[in-house]
Amino acid sequence: MSNQIETQIDVSLTERNRMTALFRLVLVVPMAIFIASFAPSADLSSGDASYFMVGLISLPVALAIVFRQIYPTYALAFNEALLSLQTRVDAYVLLLTDEYPSIEENDVVSVTFPEVDAKALNRWLPLIKWFIAIPLYLVGIFYAIYAAFLTLFGWLSILFTGNYPEICAEGIVGTIAYWNRVVGYALLLVTDEYPTFSL
């Protein structure tokens, strides 16, 4: 059994809503603002999309693991809820589902964290995980570009046929799952198991 964050998304392939697909980026603005509100210094006017991951609690968790060898339960619950919310928004923006992302958990998107035992985690690894994850970030950039092309192709397919290609769904879900594993390893520090490079 893997000790990584697991991501499952129930993708709608047929009978897609063409109108909401056409205006998806406009429709998601309220949720983007909601997620950005968790970031202390998010500047939406700069055009920087990095605000999607800055609300996660990383530094206090790293300090707690290094100095006390505990993972605060409130930080774990918050990080799990926020990553799940971000994944629901990603699934909506990337056209995997027509269901508007809910603030609470739903059946369409499932993000499952591994059992976190801070005593079993290496207490010094949080100091360098961000650095040893650099190869993961580089591969992830290529996956993100790949997912962007798949999203464009899927968007055109929905607009013209009303269906979403399965190959697009597999690539995009794989990319989201990949990035969730990387975030779980390098930022959320829920595991010491180095994520695989595969989708």
ABEGO torsion letter per residue (X at the ends): XBABBBBBBBBBABGBBAAAAAAAAAAAAAAAAAAAAABAABBAAAGBAAAAAAABBAAAAAAAAAAAGBBBAAAAAAAAAAAAAAAAAAAAAAGABABBBBABBBAABBBBBBBBBAAABBAAAAAAAAAAAAAAAAAAAAAAAAAAAAAAAAAAAAAAAGBBBAAAAAAAAAAAAAAAAAAAAAAAGABABBBBABX
